[in-house]
Amino acid sequence: MTLRDRDLISIQEARHALERASEAQKKFATFSQQQVDAIAEACAEAATAAAEQLARTAVEETGYGNVPDKIIKNRLASVDVPRAIRGIKTVGILREDREKGILEIAEPVGVVAAVIPSTNPTSTTIYKTLISLKARNAVVLSPHPTAMRCICEAVSILERAALKAGAPEGLIVCLAHPTMQGTQELMKSRLTGVILATGGTGLVRAAYSSGRPAFGVGPGNVPSFIERTANVRKAVADIFAGKTFDYGTICSSEQSIVAEEAVRDQVLEECGHQGAYFLTADEIRKLGEIVFPSGAAPSPKIVGRAATVIAEMAGISVPASTRVLIAKLDGVGREHPLSAEKLSPILALYSVASLAAGIDLCTKLLEYGGLGHTASIHSQSEAAVKQFGLAIPAFRIVVNTSAVHGSIGYSTHLFPAMTLGCGSHGGNITSDNIGPQHLMNIKRVAWESRAVEHRTIPVEQRLAGSAFTPEPVDSHRVPASAPPKGSAETGALAVPRQIAAAAAAGAGEPAPGPVVPDRQTIARIVEQVFAARGISRSGTPKVEPAPQAATAPVPAPSPAASPAYVERPTSAAPTPAAPSAQPVPVVVAEFVSETDVRAAIAGNQKIFLGPKSIVTPSARDLGNDHELFVITDRAPTKTRARGE
């Protein structure tokens, strides 16, 4: 069946383009940094050589802007952007932090869906393609229907250069039959890794609601504040340079002048000297109707046109030398249409009494249609600049320069970009100037920096001991093959392994559950331990005489048993005992506290634990750290510990 419906053709084309790009990207993802950089550089060189040709084609096709400024924009994308991304690493290990034990590894996002506007068609095509390739992504471009020819020509130049440099077929694709339905198919496809959306508010919202990650651009309604200490002549020149650059088609161009009253007259005079035409009240009304016929977005008929052309459309007679049309306004909002973004050489002009009042008015202008985007200030006062910067809800605030040239990184050290994020204020995911660093994922490999406690025994079982019989353990020394300090099978933490082994040896017999003592039993054991050690309820220990000799007879068993300690062997090989020496008895502790552990450490002794030994958490941690515990299958010995 032959498809004749334009929307169906566009949808099918988008699907096919994504499939081609996805396969090409999988191959491209295996390229080295040198190969990736070589392909990006080849594309940049080809675009630079064609900068003037593409500028002329764009102006002829769209009618927006002018050739000299579009050449500058094309070269910003093909020269300045490659210069900025040249040193960025996008393949393999990006960073290695040996101190923290973390590796960061670059991972491409896959296929970039790049939606291209008609206002900056060729420069945006070059820019989005280069940052996508630098991050090892494929790119599928959806051109604005009114700029099809110049965008497709730019893509063709980039694609030929990439293939010649060794890129896989299908890495750069341009839709030849773009429709809104085809663009939506491109944005919502599971093969799309991320969307770079530049266009109207509706398009950006569609990108964010597509279900795929997206970088959108909010509208700009840039205020430019002239503070009382400013160099007024330069300030006006900068503002006019930005406003007339490509006839205002960049969304970060100035939309309003806000002048402090102390320099208001100077500003008005300088504007007149530099080619401004001040509109009357009636002309402001006429122009508002031409610029905003529907009351919302500016009419495409006036976007990117010269001031004289727009004035003629509105039936306003202006000198042929007019560069900018200025409307003196006293308010912001629907009642003052020219207070919004105009995308043409039209400026609103306000005066305010102070810096604080200027900040308040600039904020209102941004809230009316440019939150998070861009603002500018002209001032020689560092304190004023800082106060302005802290208060204004814009993420690019440029100082003593054109708002356009400063925001895109032409006259400042901001990252050179044609996609300017507006952050959460403008409903965007980022406030950055978008670059290849936003078009790749970062994988992190992290080594353990803090030991994890392996709690494999239930709390009740740790308190009361287990009914299982642990495997036999040498009661006199720690085996030479014992795990290192901190291991999960050291000391008391070896109990789960032994219990598991004993259970496995049980040949399927059901194991009895853990013995859980009640509160009265625990209290009785603690009281017995306190009594055996001469500790009164007030916490004052009773002083007992020390034993006279190591061979003193062992006292009779008491109701409460205390931990027993044995000397740590001085060598791995056992030393033959003297004929008259008595073997040191193995005394299994019933209850072990942190005090017992510290005493064992001081005496270079071991503590023997049986299945029913009770060990406090602090004693367990300290004992494990010093490898003091020896596990045995014997029951606790109700005997005083040596040394008591």
C-alpha positions as CSV (number, residue, x, y, z in Angstrom):
1,M,0.0,0.0,0.0
2,T,1.3,3.4,-0.9
3,L,1.1,6.1,1.8
4,R,-0.5,9.3,0.6
5,D,-1.3,10.9,4.0
6,R,1.4,13.5,4.9
7,D,1.1,12.7,8.6
8,L,1.4,9.0,8.1
9,I,4.4,9.5,5.8
10,S,6.1,11.7,8.5
11,I,5.4,9.1,11.3
12,Q,6.8,6.3,9.2
13,E,9.8,8.3,8.2
14,A,10.5,9.2,11.9
15,R,10.4,5.5,12.8
16,H,12.7,4.5,10.0
17,A,15.1,7.3,10.8
18,L,15.3,6.3,14.5
19,E,16.0,2.6,13.6
20,R,18.8,3.6,11.3
21,A,20.2,6.1,13.8
22,S,20.0,3.5,16.7
23,E,22.0,0.9,14.7
24,A,24.6,3.5,13.7
25,Q,24.9,4.7,17.3
26,K,25.6,1.2,18.6
27,K,28.6,1.1,16.4
28,F,29.6,4.7,17.1
29,A,29.5,3.9,20.9
30,T,32.6,1.6,20.4
31,F,34.7,4.4,18.8
32,S,37.7,5.7,20.7
33,Q,38.0,9.3,21.8
34,Q,40.4,10.1,18.9
35,Q,37.9,8.7,16.4
36,V,35.0,10.6,17.9
37,D,36.9,13.9,18.0
38,A,38.1,13.4,14.4
39,I,34.5,13.0,13.2
40,A,33.3,16.1,15.2
41,E,36.2,18.2,13.9
42,A,35.5,17.2,10.3
43,C,31.9,18.2,10.6
44,A,32.9,21.5,12.2
45,E,35.4,22.4,9.4
46,A,32.8,21.6,6.7
47,A,30.2,23.8,8.5
48,T,32.6,26.6,8.8
49,A,33.4,26.5,5.1
50,A,29.7,26.7,4.3
51,A,28.8,29.3,6.9
52,E,28.0,32.1,4.4
53,Q,26.3,29.9,2.0
54,L,24.0,28.5,4.7
55,A,23.3,32.0,6.0
56,R,22.1,33.2,2.6
57,T,19.9,30.2,2.1
58,A,18.3,30.6,5.5
59,V,17.5,34.3,5.0
60,E,16.1,33.6,1.5
61,E,13.9,30.8,2.7
62,T,12.6,32.2,5.9
63,G,12.8,35.9,5.5
64,Y,14.1,36.2,9.1
65,G,17.2,38.1,10.1
66,N,20.1,39.2,7.9
67,V,23.0,37.4,6.3
68,P,26.0,39.0,8.2
69,D,24.5,38.1,11.6
70,K,23.5,34.6,10.5
71,I,27.1,34.1,9.4
72,I,28.3,35.0,12.9
73,K,25.8,32.6,14.4
74,N,26.8,29.8,12.1
75,R,30.5,30.4,13.0
76,L,29.6,30.5,16.7
77,A,28.3,27.0,16.2
78,S,31.0,25.7,14.0
79,V,34.1,27.4,15.5
80,D,33.4,28.5,19.1
81,V,31.4,25.4,20.1
82,P,34.1,23.0,18.8
83,R,36.8,25.1,20.6
84,A,34.9,24.8,23.9
85,I,34.2,21.0,23.6
86,R,37.6,20.1,22.3
87,G,39.1,19.2,25.7
88,I,36.0,17.5,27.1
89,K,36.5,13.7,27.6
90,T,33.4,11.7,26.5
91,V,34.8,8.2,26.1
92,G,35.9,5.7,28.8
93,I,37.0,6.8,32.3
94,L,36.3,10.5,32.8
95,R,37.7,10.8,36.4
96,E,39.4,8.6,38.9
97,D,39.3,9.6,42.6
98,R,41.7,7.2,44.3
99,E,41.2,8.8,47.7
100,K,37.4,8.1,47.6
101,G,37.6,5.0,45.5
102,I,35.3,6.1,42.7
103,L,35.6,5.8,38.9
104,E,33.4,7.8,36.6
105,I,32.8,6.4,33.1
106,A,31.1,8.0,30.2
107,E,28.1,6.4,28.6
108,P,26.2,7.9,25.6
109,V,22.4,8.5,25.8
110,G,21.8,6.9,22.4
111,V,19.8,8.8,19.8
112,V,19.2,12.6,20.2
113,A,15.9,13.9,18.8
114,A,16.8,17.5,17.7
115,V,13.9,19.8,16.9
116,I,15.2,22.8,14.8
117,P,13.4,26.3,14.8
118,S,13.0,28.6,11.8
119,T,14.5,31.6,13.6
120,N,18.0,30.2,13.9
121,P,17.8,27.2,11.6
122,T,21.3,26.5,10.3
123,S,23.3,27.6,13.4
124,T,21.1,25.4,15.6
125,T,21.5,22.4,13.3
126,I,25.3,22.7,13.4
127,Y,25.4,23.2,17.1
128,K,23.0,20.3,18.1
129,T,24.8,17.9,15.7
130,L,28.2,18.7,17.0
131,I,27.4,18.4,20.7
132,S,25.5,15.1,20.0
133,L,28.4,13.6,18.1
134,K,30.9,14.7,20.7
135,A,29.0,12.6,23.3
136,R,28.9,9.5,21.0
137,N,25.3,9.9,20.1
138,A,23.4,9.7,16.8
139,V,21.1,12.6,15.9
140,V,17.8,12.7,14.1
141,L,16.8,16.3,13.2
142,S,13.2,17.4,12.7
143,P,13.3,20.8,10.8
144,H,10.7,23.5,11.0
145,P,8.6,23.2,7.8
146,T,9.3,26.8,6.9
147,A,13.1,26.2,7.0
148,M,13.2,22.8,5.4
149,R,15.6,23.6,2.6
150,C,18.4,25.4,4.6
151,I,18.2,22.8,7.5
152,C,18.4,19.8,5.2
153,E,21.3,21.5,3.3
154,A,23.2,22.0,6.6
155,V,22.6,18.3,7.6
156,S,23.8,17.1,4.2
157,I,27.1,19.0,4.6
158,L,27.6,17.6,8.1
159,E,26.6,14.1,7.1
160,R,29.1,13.9,4.2
161,A,31.9,15.2,6.4
162,A,31.1,12.6,9.1
163,L,31.0,9.7,6.6
164,K,34.3,10.8,5.1
165,A,35.9,10.8,8.6
166,G,34.7,7.3,9.2
167,A,31.3,7.6,10.9
168,P,28.8,4.8,10.4
169,E,25.9,5.3,7.9
170,G,22.8,6.7,9.6
171,L,24.5,8.6,12.4
172,I,23.1,12.0,11.2
173,V,19.6,11.9,9.8
174,C,17.2,14.7,8.8
175,L,13.4,14.2,8.3
176,A,12.4,15.2,4.8
177,H,8.6,15.2,5.6
178,P,8.3,16.9,9.0
179,T,4.9,17.3,10.5
180,M,3.8,17.8,14.1
181,Q,2.7,14.2,14.2
182,G,6.0,13.0,12.8
183,T,7.9,15.1,15.4
184,Q,5.7,13.7,18.2
185,E,6.5,10.2,17.0
186,L,10.2,11.1,17.1
187,M,10.0,12.5,20.6
188,K,8.0,9.7,22.2
189,S,9.8,6.7,20.6
190,R,11.6,4.3,23.0
191,L,14.6,4.5,20.6
192,T,15.0,8.2,21.5
193,G,17.5,8.8,24.3
194,V,16.9,12.5,24.8
195,I,15.1,15.4,23.1
196,L,16.7,18.8,22.4
197,A,13.6,21.0,21.8
198,T,13.9,24.5,20.5
199,G,10.7,26.2,19.5
200,G,7.5,27.6,20.8
201,T,5.9,26.9,24.2
202,G,3.6,24.3,22.7
203,L,6.5,22.3,21.2
204,V,8.5,22.5,24.4
205,R,5.5,21.3,26.5
206,A,5.0,18.4,24.0
207,A,8.7,17.4,24.4
208,Y,8.3,17.4,28.2
209,S,5.1,15.4,28.1
210,S,6.5,12.8,25.6
211,G,7.7,10.4,28.3
212,R,11.3,10.7,27.2
213,P,14.1,12.9,28.8
214,A,14.1,16.4,27.3
215,F,16.0,19.6,27.3
216,G,13.6,22.4,26.4
217,V,14.0,26.2,26.2
218,G,11.6,28.6,27.8
219,P,10.7,32.0,26.3
220,G,12.8,35.0,27.0
221,N,11.6,38.5,28.0
222,V,15.0,40.0,28.8
223,P,15.1,43.2,30.8
224,S,18.3,45.3,30.6
225,F,18.8,47.5,33.7
226,I,20.9,50.7,33.3
227,E,22.1,51.6,36.9
228,R,23.1,55.2,37.9
229,T,26.9,54.4,37.7
230,A,26.7,52.9,34.1
231,N,28.6,54.1,31.1
232,V,25.4,55.2,29.4
233,R,26.8,55.5,25.9
234,K,28.2,52.0,26.0
235,A,25.2,50.6,27.7
236,V,22.8,51.9,24.9
237,A,25.2,50.7,22.2
238,D,25.4,47.2,23.8
239,I,21.6,47.0,24.1
240,F,21.0,48.1,20.5
241,A,23.7,45.7,19.3
242,G,21.9,42.8,21.0
243,K,18.4,43.9,19.9
244,T,19.3,44.4,16.3
245,F,21.5,41.2,16.1
246,D,19.8,39.1,13.4
247,Y,16.8,41.5,14.0
248,G,16.0,40.1,17.4
249,T,15.5,36.4,16.5
250,I,17.5,35.0,19.4
251,C,15.3,34.6,22.5
252,S,18.0,36.1,24.8
253,S,17.9,39.5,23.0
254,E,16.9,42.5,25.1
255,Q,13.1,43.3,25.3
256,S,13.0,46.2,27.7
257,I,15.3,49.0,29.0
258,V,14.9,49.8,32.6
259,A,16.8,53.0,33.4
260,E,17.4,54.5,36.8
261,E,15.9,58.1,37.0
262,A,19.3,59.6,37.7
263,V,20.5,58.7,34.2
264,R,17.1,58.6,32.4
265,D,17.6,61.8,30.4
266,Q,21.1,60.6,29.3
267,V,19.6,57.3,28.2
268,L,16.8,58.9,26.1
269,E,19.3,61.2,24.5
270,E,21.8,58.4,23.7
271,C,19.0,56.2,22.3
272,G,18.1,59.0,19.9
273,H,21.7,59.5,18.8
274,Q,22.1,55.7,18.1
275,G,19.0,55.3,15.8
276,A,15.9,54.9,18.0
277,Y,12.5,56.0,17.1
278,F,10.2,56.9,20.1
279,L,6.6,55.8,19.4
280,T,3.7,58.0,20.4
281,A,0.8,56.6,22.5
282,D,-1.3,56.0,19.3
283,E,1.6,54.4,17.5
284,I,2.2,52.1,20.5
285,R,-1.4,50.9,20.2
286,K,-1.1,50.3,16.5
287,L,2.2,48.5,16.8
288,G,0.8,46.3,19.6
289,E,-2.1,45.2,17.3
290,I,0.4,44.3,14.6
291,V,2.9,42.5,16.8
292,F,0.3,40.6,18.8
293,P,-2.8,40.1,16.7
294,S,-4.0,37.1,18.7
295,G,-2.8,38.5,22.0
296,A,-0.3,35.7,22.7
297,A,2.8,35.0,20.7
298,P,4.3,37.6,18.3
299,S,3.1,37.4,14.7
300,P,5.5,35.5,12.4
301,K,5.1,38.4,10.0
302,I,7.1,40.8,12.2
303,V,9.6,38.2,13.7
304,G,13.1,38.9,12.6
305,R,12.2,41.9,10.4
306,A,14.0,45.3,10.3
307,A,12.5,48.1,12.4
308,T,11.6,50.1,9.2
309,V,9.8,47.1,7.7
310,I,7.7,46.6,10.9
311,A,6.9,50.3,11.1
312,E,5.6,50.3,7.6
313,M,3.4,47.3,8.4
314,A,1.9,49.3,11.2
315,G,1.4,52.4,9.1
316,I,4.0,54.4,11.0
317,S,6.4,56.7,9.2
318,V,10.0,56.5,10.5
319,P,13.4,57.7,9.2
320,A,15.2,55.3,7.0
321,S,18.1,55.2,9.6
322,T,15.8,53.8,12.3
323,R,17.4,50.8,14.0
324,V,15.0,50.3,16.9
325,L,11.4,51.2,17.8
326,I,11.0,52.2,21.4
327,A,7.7,52.3,23.3
328,K,7.7,54.2,26.6
329,L,5.5,52.2,29.0
330,D,4.4,52.5,32.6
331,G,3.1,49.0,33.2
332,V,3.6,45.3,32.6
333,G,1.0,42.8,31.4
334,R,-1.8,42.2,29.0
335,E,-2.8,45.9,29.0
336,H,0.7,46.7,27.7
337,P,1.3,44.2,24.9
338,L,4.8,45.5,24.1
339,S,6.0,44.6,27.5
340,A,6.3,40.9,26.3
341,E,8.9,39.1,24.2
342,K,8.8,40.6,20.7
343,L,11.5,38.7,18.7
344,S,12.1,41.9,16.6
345,P,13.9,45.3,17.0
346,I,11.2,46.7,19.3
347,L,12.0,47.8,22.9
348,A,9.9,48.8,25.8
349,L,11.4,51.6,28.0
350,Y,10.8,52.2,31.7
351,S,12.4,54.5,34.4
352,V,12.6,53.7,38.1
353,A,13.7,55.6,41.2
354,S,16.3,53.3,42.5
355,L,18.1,50.0,42.2
356,A,15.6,48.3,44.4
357,A,12.7,49.5,42.2
358,G,14.7,48.4,39.1
359,I,15.0,44.9,40.6
360,D,11.3,44.8,41.3
361,L,10.3,45.9,37.8
362,C,12.8,43.6,36.1
363,T,11.4,40.7,38.1
364,K,7.9,41.5,37.0
365,L,9.0,41.6,33.3
366,L,10.6,38.1,33.7
367,E,7.5,36.8,35.4
368,Y,5.4,38.0,32.5
369,G,7.2,35.7,30.1
370,G,10.9,35.0,30.7
371,L,11.4,33.4,34.1
372,G,14.8,31.8,34.5
373,H,16.1,32.9,31.1
374,T,18.4,36.0,30.9
375,A,18.8,39.5,32.2
376,S,21.5,42.2,31.9
377,I,22.8,45.0,34.0
378,H,25.0,48.0,33.1
379,S,26.8,49.3,36.1
380,Q,30.3,50.3,37.4
381,S,29.2,49.4,41.0
382,E,30.2,45.8,42.0
383,A,27.9,46.1,45.0
384,A,24.9,47.0,42.7
385,V,25.8,44.1,40.3
386,K,25.9,41.6,43.2
387,Q,22.6,42.9,44.6
388,F,21.0,42.6,41.2
389,G,22.4,39.2,40.6
390,L,21.2,37.8,43.9
391,A,17.7,39.1,43.5
392,I,16.8,38.6,39.8
393,P,15.1,35.2,38.8
394,A,17.2,34.6,35.7
395,F,20.0,32.1,35.3
396,R,22.1,34.1,32.9
397,I,22.8,37.7,34.1
398,V,25.4,39.4,31.9
399,V,27.2,42.6,33.0
400,N,28.2,45.5,30.7
401,T,27.6,43.6,27.5
402,S,24.9,42.8,25.0
403,A,22.4,40.3,26.5
404,V,22.4,38.2,23.3
405,H,26.2,38.0,22.8
406,G,26.8,37.5,26.6
407,S,24.2,34.7,27.1
408,I,25.3,32.6,24.2
409,G,29.0,32.8,25.2
410,Y,30.2,35.1,22.4
411,S,31.2,38.1,24.6
412,T,31.5,36.2,27.9
413,H,33.1,33.0,29.1
414,L,29.8,31.2,29.4
415,F,29.6,27.9,27.4
416,P,28.8,28.8,23.8
417,A,25.4,27.4,23.0
418,M,22.2,28.0,21.1
419,T,20.1,26.1,23.7
420,L,19.8,28.0,27.0
421,G,18.1,26.2,29.9
422,C,15.8,28.2,32.1
423,G,15.8,25.9,35.1
424,S,12.8,25.2,37.3
425,H,11.8,28.8,37.1
426,G,11.1,28.4,33.4
427,G,9.9,24.8,33.6
428,N,13.2,23.4,32.3
429,I,15.3,20.5,33.6
430,T,18.5,22.6,33.7
431,S,19.6,26.2,34.0
432,D,22.8,25.5,32.0
433,N,23.9,26.4,28.5
434,I,23.5,22.9,26.9
435,G,26.7,21.1,25.8
436,P,27.8,17.5,25.3
437,Q,28.1,17.0,29.0
438,H,24.3,17.0,29.2
439,L,24.1,14.4,26.4
440,M,25.9,11.5,28.2
441,N,25.3,9.4,31.3
442,I,28.0,9.0,33.9
443,K,28.5,5.5,35.2
444,R,30.2,5.3,38.7
445,V,32.2,2.4,40.0
446,A,32.7,2.7,43.8
447,W,34.8,0.7,46.2
448,E,33.8,0.0,49.8
449,S,35.0,2.8,52.1
450,R,33.3,1.6,55.3
451,A,33.0,-2.0,56.5
452,V,29.4,-3.3,56.6
453,E,28.3,-5.3,59.7
454,H,27.0,-8.7,58.6
455,R,24.0,-9.4,60.9
456,T,23.0,-12.9,59.9
457,I,21.8,-14.0,63.3
458,P,18.3,-12.9,64.6
459,V,18.4,-10.6,67.5
460,E,16.8,-13.1,69.8
461,Q,19.4,-15.7,68.9
462,R,22.2,-13.3,69.5
463,L,20.8,-12.7,73.0
464,A,19.9,-16.2,74.1
465,G,22.3,-18.3,72.0
466,S,21.3,-21.1,69.6
467,A,20.0,-24.6,70.2
468,F,22.3,-25.7,67.3
469,T,25.6,-27.2,68.1
470,P,28.5,-25.2,66.5
471,E,31.4,-27.0,64.8
472,P,34.3,-27.6,67.1
473,V,36.9,-24.8,67.4
474,D,40.4,-25.0,68.8
475,S,40.0,-23.6,72.3
476,H,43.5,-22.6,72.8
477,R,44.5,-20.4,69.8
478,V,43.1,-18.8,66.7
479,P,43.9,-20.8,63.6
480,A,46.6,-19.4,61.3
481,S,44.1,-19.5,58.5
482,A,41.6,-17.2,60.3
483,P,40.1,-14.5,58.2
484,P,41.7,-11.0,58.4
485,K,40.4,-8.4,60.8
486,G,37.1,-7.0,59.8
487,S,36.1,-10.2,57.9
488,A,32.5,-11.4,58.3
489,E,33.8,-14.7,59.6
490,T,36.0,-13.4,62.4
491,G,35.2,-14.1,66.1
492,A,31.6,-14.0,67.1
493,L,30.5,-13.3,63.6
494,A,31.7,-16.8,62.7
495,V,28.7,-18.2,64.6
496,P,26.3,-18.1,61.7
497,R,28.7,-20.1,59.5
498,Q,29.1,-22.7,62.2
499,I,25.4,-23.0,62.9
500,A,24.8,-23.4,59.2
501,A,27.4,-26.1,58.9
502,A,25.9,-27.9,62.0
503,A,22.4,-27.6,60.5
504,A,23.7,-29.0,57.2
505,A,25.2,-32.0,59.1
506,G,21.8,-32.6,60.7
507,A,20.7,-34.6,57.7
508,G,17.3,-33.0,57.4
509,E,16.2,-33.1,61.1
510,P,14.3,-30.0,62.0
511,A,16.3,-27.7,64.2
512,P,14.8,-26.5,67.4
513,G,14.0,-22.7,67.5
514,P,16.1,-20.3,69.5
515,V,15.7,-20.0,73.2
516,V,14.3,-16.6,73.9
517,P,14.7,-15.4,77.5
518,D,12.1,-13.3,79.1
519,R,12.8,-9.9,80.8
520,Q,12.8,-11.5,84.3
521,T,15.5,-14.0,83.2
522,I,17.7,-11.3,81.7
523,A,17.3,-9.2,84.8
524,R,18.2,-12.1,87.0
525,I,21.4,-12.9,85.0
526,V,22.4,-9.2,85.2
527,E,21.8,-9.1,88.9
528,Q,23.9,-12.3,89.4
529,V,26.8,-10.8,87.3
530,F,26.7,-7.6,89.3
531,A,26.7,-9.5,92.6
532,A,29.5,-11.8,91.5
533,R,31.6,-8.7,90.6
534,G,30.7,-6.8,93.8
535,I,28.8,-4.1,92.0
536,S,26.0,-2.5,94.0
537,R,22.9,-1.0,92.5
538,S,24.5,2.5,93.1
539,G,27.2,1.5,90.6
540,T,30.1,1.4,93.3
541,P,32.1,-1.8,92.9
542,K,33.1,-3.8,95.9
543,V,36.9,-4.2,96.3
544,E,38.0,-7.8,96.7
545,P,41.6,-8.9,97.3
546,A,43.4,-10.3,94.3
547,P,44.4,-14.0,94.3
548,Q,47.8,-14.7,95.9
549,A,49.1,-16.9,93.1
550,A,48.2,-18.1,89.6
551,T,47.7,-21.6,91.1
552,A,45.2,-20.5,93.7
553,P,42.3,-22.8,93.9
554,V,39.3,-21.8,91.9
555,P,36.4,-20.5,94.0
556,A,33.2,-22.4,94.3
557,P,30.7,-21.8,91.6
558,S,28.5,-18.9,92.1
559,P,25.0,-18.4,90.7
560,A,26.2,-16.0,88.0
561,A,29.1,-16.7,85.7
562,S,31.6,-14.2,84.5
563,P,33.7,-14.3,81.3
564,A,36.8,-16.4,81.5
565,Y,40.1,-15.4,79.9
566,V,43.1,-17.4,78.9
567,E,46.5,-16.2,77.9
568,R,47.1,-15.6,74.2
569,P,49.8,-18.0,72.9
570,T,53.1,-16.4,72.0
571,S,53.8,-18.7,69.0
572,A,51.8,-20.9,66.7
573,A,53.6,-24.1,67.9
574,P,52.4,-25.3,71.4
575,T,55.1,-25.1,74.1
576,P,55.4,-28.3,76.2
577,A,54.2,-27.7,79.7
578,A,56.3,-28.2,82.8
579,P,55.6,-31.5,84.6
580,S,54.2,-29.7,87.6
581,A,52.1,-27.1,85.7
582,Q,48.4,-27.5,85.6
583,P,46.5,-27.0,82.3
584,V,44.7,-23.7,82.1
585,P,41.0,-24.5,82.3
586,V,38.7,-23.4,79.4
587,V,36.0,-21.3,81.1
588,V,33.1,-20.3,78.8
589,A,31.6,-16.9,79.5
590,E,27.9,-16.6,80.2
591,F,27.7,-12.8,80.0
592,V,30.3,-10.5,78.3
593,S,30.2,-6.7,78.6
594,E,32.5,-4.1,77.1
595,T,34.4,-3.9,80.5
596,D,35.2,-7.6,80.2
597,V,36.5,-7.1,76.7
598,R,38.8,-4.2,77.7
599,A,40.1,-6.3,80.6
600,A,40.9,-9.1,78.2
601,I,42.7,-6.7,75.8
602,A,44.8,-5.4,78.6
603,G,45.7,-8.9,79.8
604,N,46.4,-10.2,76.3
605,Q,43.7,-12.9,76.8
606,K,41.0,-14.7,74.9
607,I,37.3,-14.9,75.7
608,F,35.5,-18.2,75.1
609,L,31.9,-18.2,73.9
610,G,29.4,-21.0,73.9
611,P,26.0,-21.3,72.2
612,K,24.3,-19.6,75.2
613,S,26.8,-16.9,75.9
614,I,25.3,-13.4,76.0
615,V,27.4,-10.6,74.5
616,T,26.4,-7.0,74.6
617,P,26.6,-5.2,71.2
618,S,29.4,-2.9,72.2
619,A,31.4,-5.8,73.6
620,R,30.8,-7.8,70.4
621,D,32.1,-5.0,68.2
622,L,35.2,-4.3,70.3
623,G,36.0,-8.0,70.7
624,N,35.6,-8.7,67.0
625,D,37.9,-5.8,66.2
626,H,40.6,-7.3,68.4
627,E,39.9,-11.0,67.5
628,L,39.3,-11.9,71.2
629,F,36.5,-14.4,70.8
630,V,36.9,-18.2,70.5
631,I,33.8,-20.1,69.8
632,T,33.2,-23.5,71.5
633,D,30.3,-25.9,71.9
634,R,30.5,-25.9,75.7
635,A,27.9,-24.5,78.0
636,P,28.8,-21.4,80.1
637,T,30.9,-22.2,83.1
638,K,29.4,-20.8,86.3
639,T,32.7,-19.8,87.7
640,R,34.4,-16.5,88.5
641,A,36.9,-15.4,85.9
642,R,40.6,-15.5,86.7
643,G,41.8,-12.3,88.3
644,E,38.6,-11.7,90.3
